Amino acid sequence: MYKMRKRIIGSYTGEEKGPLIILIGGMHGNEPAGIKAIDLFIKMLEVEPITNVDFKFKGKVVGIHGNLKAINCGMRYIVKDLNRQFTKENVIRVNKAHANELDAEDHELRDLIHEIRHEIKEYHPEQLIILDIHTTSAQGGIFIIPAENKQSEAIATKLEVPVVKGLLKGIFGTSLHYFITENMGVETLGISFEAGQHDDPKSVNRAIAVIVNLMRHLHCIKDTDVENQHNQILSNYSKDLPISTELVYRQSIEPQDDFMMLPGYQNFQKIRKGEQLAIDKYGPIYSPMDSFILMPLYQPQGVDGFFLVK
């Protein structure tokens, strides 16, 4: 049984003006780690002044549920993948349509963007930061996907986590495609963090660690605030992973393909050219090159079979 939730997970406003940081959890409803991490982090901020009288937060952080309907049902999505709907054309369509013309994810898209625009209007920040937290169906390494701009890449490289570049050129309509300066009316930087496997309790710890590191990099908190073991959590988990990779291949799938990943693959596992990775109704699917595999699909819903990076 999944409890009904509201859009806002929580928020915290500092004494000093600073960036507006939007933390999104549950963009896919079967990924609870980000939601738990955001909730715990905001609670950590609330209790920090009790034990640290010198604590001062700069800016405002708001935690937001992504796909509320899917979260409440424990599903990745209801009708379609919400994290493929963030195109400018689709947002215009959804905003113009009558409510009875919209499906579940259309409503989620409209409400989510409305909530973020409301926070911008209320706080009037000079800079908007989006951190979209995800997990994967496969075990294995963690990684960060920056938006396609140098500022977002600069933030990503500071967070003690492997960075995957070019992924946004292989897919479309993600939160990072839409939440950009041009669309939001304020300088906007975005990163997405893959914290580990969906049900791994340590995915929550790693997500908290990235949030804390992000706040430190943005100078919202000092290095001595809010516990200090987070760099170690991330560096220990990332020590044998490639520091930076780039997308070279995406296996797109449709529901009617009957796609099935062969068992046992993990994020950043080395793959050989010609190695069979999966099978669908057309036959075996082989790797076209030597590479590392990312996000092999081990769940019933999804539009990406796997990604290959070098």
PyMOL commands that set and color helices and strands:
alter all, ss='L'
color gray80, all
select helices_A, chain A and resi 33-51+68-73+82-84+88-96+99-101+104-123+150-156+167-170+175-178+181-184+201-217+230-238+255-257
alter helices_A, ss='H'
color red, helices_A
select strands_A, chain A and resi 8-13+16-25+58-65+127-136+143-146+163-165+187-197+244-252+260-261+269-271+276-280+283-286+291-294+304-309
alter strands_A, ss='S'
color yellow, strands_A
deselect
rebuild
show_as cartoon
